[in-house]
Amino acid sequence: MKRSTITRATLYALVLAAAPAAARLTEINVATVEPFAEGAAFGAAGAYERVKGTFKGELDPADPRNVVIVNIDKAPKNASGKVECEADFFLLRPVDAARGNRKIIYDVTNRGRKNLFHRVMDARPSSLASSNDPRTLQDAGNALFLRMGYTIVWSGWDPDAPSANNGMVLKPVVATNGGAPIVRVIRDELVAGTRDRVGGAGKPRETLRLTHDAATLDQAQAKLTVRRGEQDPRQEIPASGWSYVNAREIRLLPSGTLPAPGSLYELHYPARDPRVYGIGLAATRDLLSFLRHEKGDAKGTANPARAARTVIGFGSSQSGRFLRDFVSLGFNQDERARKVFDGTLAHTAGAGGVFLNYEFGQPVRTSTQHEDRTFPENAFPFSTARMNDPVSGKTGSLLRNDGFDPLWMETNTSTEYWQKGASLLVTDPLGGRDVELPANARAYLIAGTQHAGTTWMQSTPGSCVNPRNPHNPNPALRALLVALDEWTSGKAPPASRTPRISDKTLVSPGELNFPPIPGMRVTRRTNEIGVLKDWIKPELDLSRPYGILVPQTDLDGNETAGILLPEIEVPLGTHTGWNLYRPPYPEGELCDRDGTYIAFAATRVERVARNDPRASLEERYGSHAAYVKRLEAAAEKLVDARLLLREDAQLLVARARNAENAKRFEPAGEPVIGLTR
């Protein structure tokens, strides 16, 4: 008998055809509808209103688009054999639907927090609570995307996100072994004082919080170690030196002992009840599919977004990494084979994903040179370009090339090249050659900027040894989101702008042309990335590390490639994406995701007195008026390239002209830290 040939694509189509009815959003509950910003009008879109509530859905664990979810088969099922989920949602929509543009921007929440207004639209909320519950004109910043008529949507996807201060969460779904608890020895890394997840940056508290419930409080089944630096040997803390407070907290002994700021405490302990974290990806998919395509739910509740013809996704940092996972794992196709996002912009995600779709995942983690370095985040494939990886032996691309990939943009700051392996987006895995991205992908470096740069950044050192970098990348993000919107309508966006090996703007840290600036501490090390074999032991194989490269600088220490916003193209000082810890933190290691800013001297006399090799403002510009003229020309060049909006160019030039900035060009005893905002 002749054997028939069935292609892989045909087999997949047959599986889908035989699959049960598609999983879906089953219920949307609108709790409140109320005016936003007291009914203020936003351009042609008019007034907006806030819509807040929850949604429920169900997932078929046998559906080929859901089987990628780790432990979906171990989640509780309803009478129909489906896995149920529930999460918060919040949206802002034009009161008059006819005045909107029928487009959605979905802002992926970051640890339960909304990002778009302060990460893109220069909002400066009065508190964390207000940023998560926008009500006023101040909360909307420059309101660009409201003026353009977008409906803006947020939802919960992380069951571990804090719900305090209006945080948005996904209701936990716990996996079991046929109803019996799942227990596994795992590892937690506990660090005090460096990030706000433990007591607040610079404010270590007495207890250290675990990411999962301990299955037992028997210390004999756990082991606590400490080390000062990431590469230092681990020292065991005996049982007499610590104790459980409860199933989620430990403390050091004797009572009142505070964790040493920045030290790395590791607890190996039996944990129980893992959440099925990957449901957050599917819940996001199903909410957006509903908002885009459906008139209402089964109970007759109307679609609060009133259906949309275009959906754009935005995420920064953790939520940018969420978007990378969302696309690479296939969630941009809903259960009825419809595309979810038309376009996405992932900001400051580097080359990694989220420690989410794992048993006992820990989505709060973010890898840096000092902490969280040996948890799942960075794994091939990194780039949207398909290639072979000689390190892992795998072949692949971030994109699936299955017809459901969104138009893809990713933007990174200088920090991600030092801490997050961003060069791997545009080079081969060993960092030996440039790669060309596919036609549906773009990558951009926003040069001279640190990871969390935004409009109100100050240059205080914080936990770092150098003053931090206050440069604001938001004008570039606004221009690129507008370009992404236009791309979904057929107008190609600006070409990628990143450093490249071929023109020597992308180099190893040892090749950097960085100047010897008096009083400034300089690094020559990146956060190395290798294959993580086991996150619990942990085992990170650096015998053949990935080739991490960084942007080359000029003799002022400023980067020479990427999107150089006017304040970087026409600088008043040196801007970097890296900094180093100061005491009492571990010295010599990269200071979390912070950069450095060191102002130029005003005059030649001041420069010589300080032994500063960088030309003074007087030497490079001659006068404040000449500086403003050059900055204006740089702004015009970016407007022409569609990398800066006209309104932002005008604001940047106006700020450069103001009297306070004119004083920078006058002789002074001490350098001024940054532009007056």
Buried (B, 14 or more C-beta within 10 A) or exposed (E): EEEEEEEEEEEEEEEBEEBEEBBBBBBBBBEEEEEBBEEBBBEEBBBBBBBBBBBBBBBBBBBBBBEBBBBBBBBEBEEEEBBBBBBBBBBBBBBEEEBBBBBBBBBBBBBBBBBBBBBBBBBBBEEBEBBBBBBBBBBBBBBBBBBBBBBBBBBBBBBBBBEEBBBBBBBBBBBBEEEEEBBEBBBBBBBBBBBEBBBEBBEBBBBBBBBBBBBBBEBEEBBBBBBBBBEEEEEEBEBEEBBBBEBBBBBBBEEEEBBBBBBBBBBBBBBBBBBBBBBBBBBBBBBBBBBBBBEEBEEEBEBBBBBBEBBBBBBBBBBBBBBBBBBBBBBBBBBEEEBBBBBBBBBBBBBBBBBBBBBBBBBBBBBBBBBBBBBBBBBBBBBBBBBEBEBBEBEBBBBBEEEBBBBBBBBBBBBBBBBBBBBBBBBBBBBEEBBEBBEBBBBBBBBBBBBBBBBEBEBEBBBBBBBBBBBBBBBBBBBBBBBBBBBBEEEEBBEBBBBBBEEEBBBBBEEBEBBEBEEBBBBEBBBEBBBBEEBEEBEBEEEEBBBBBBBBBBEBBBBBBBBBBBBBBBBBBBBBBBBBBBEEBBBEBBBBBBBBBBBBBBBEEBBEEBEBEBBBBBEBBEEBEEBBBBBBEBBBBBBEEBBBBEEBBEBBBEBBBEEEBBEBBEEBEEBBBBBEB
